[in-house]
Amino acid sequence: MAKKILVVARHKPLEALRVAAGLTLTDSELSVLAIGPLPEGEAAEVQLEALAFADITPEALAADAPDTWAHIAGAIVASDAVYVI
């Protein structure tokens, strides 16, 4: 049974994307949530392309939206491992 892993991009979103891209090599269900916009630029594009190749689409959540924290809490409860970066 595949483990469910959640990566939450909070303080260092580019680093979170790097970690998530590396986790695509594992045999697990991977989800990526970003609090705020996804990072931009060449370094971010490389990581986003690696995630897209693994059919993983990071979800950007507005930090000030009332349902953001409820969505993150639900994702945490549904996961076996959580990385907040």
C-alpha positions in Angstrom: 0.0 0.0 0.0 1.4 3.4 -1.1 2.0 6.0 1.6 0.3 9.3 1.3 2.8 12.2 1.5 1.9 15.9 1.7 4.3 18.7 1.1 3.2 22.1 2.3 5.1 25.1 0.9 5.0 27.7 3.6 8.3 29.6 4.3 10.6 28.3 1.5 8.3 27.5 -1.5 11.1 26.8 -3.9 12.8 24.4 -1.5 9.4 22.7 -1.0 9.1 22.2 -4.7 12.6 20.6 -4.8 11.7 18.2 -2.0 8.4 17.3 -3.7 10.2 16.7 -7.0 12.6 14.4 -5.2 9.7 12.5 -3.5 8.3 11.7 -6.9 10.9 8.9 -7.0 9.2 7.1 -4.1 6.3 4.8 -4.5 3.8 7.1 -2.8 0.8 9.3 -3.4 2.2 12.8 -3.3 0.3 16.1 -2.8 1.7 19.6 -2.8 0.0 22.6 -1.3 1.4 26.1 -1.4 0.3 28.7 1.0 0.4 31.7 -1.3 1.5 31.8 -4.9 3.8 29.2 -6.4 7.3 30.5 -6.9 8.3 31.7 -10.4 11.5 31.7 -12.3 13.7 29.3 -14.0 14.6 27.3 -10.9 10.9 26.9 -10.1 10.0 25.9 -13.6 12.4 23.0 -13.5 10.8 21.7 -10.3 7.3 22.2 -11.7 8.1 20.4 -14.9 9.4 17.4 -12.8 6.2 17.4 -10.8 4.1 17.7 -14.0 6.0 14.7 -15.5 4.8 12.7 -12.4 1.2 13.9 -12.9 1.4 16.1 -9.7 -0.1 19.5 -9.8 0.7 21.8 -6.9 -2.2 23.6 -5.5 -1.7 27.3 -4.5 -3.9 28.4 -1.7 -4.6 32.0 -0.7 -3.1 32.6 2.7 -5.9 34.9 3.8 -8.8 32.8 2.5 -11.0 31.4 5.3 -11.1 27.9 3.9 -7.4 27.5 3.3 -6.5 26.3 6.8 -9.5 23.8 6.8 -8.3 22.5 3.5 -4.7 22.0 4.8 -6.0 20.4 8.0 -8.0 17.9 6.0 -5.0 17.1 3.8 -2.8 16.6 6.9 -5.3 14.2 8.5 -5.5 12.2 5.2 -1.7 11.9 4.9 0.8 9.4 6.4 3.7 11.9 6.3 3.7 15.7 6.2 6.5 18.1 5.3 6.0 21.8 6.0 8.8 23.7 4.4 
